[in-house]
Amino acid sequence: MPPLSSAQRKELRSLAHHLVPIVLIGMKGVTETLVESVNQALEAHELIKVKFNDHKDEKRVLIDSISEATDSQVAGLIGNVAILYRPNPNPDKRKITFSR
């Protein structure tokens, strides 16, 4: 997947504004189960929020590893909440299309 442009990241952040975090990162940190949960959520929604309840000082490194493991892109990191995006591989089933 090509990298997101700044305009695309801005559009994704605005779309994610009203979303509730689906995945919470707690005491155990990033586990295989958490990565699988993120994969399932991205498959269903394309755009999700991930909230850091713990490991807040490592959030940048952790969200990059999650992004790499799930083949998604980080659209934004605001406070302790990260926004991840991965388009549906089937173009007919995509929910998000960019205006630019």
Secondary structure by P-SEA (a helix, b strand, c coil): cccccaaaaaaaaaaacccccccccccccccaaaaaaaaaaaaacccbbbbbcccccaaaaaaaaaaaaaccccccccccbbbbbbcccccccccccccc
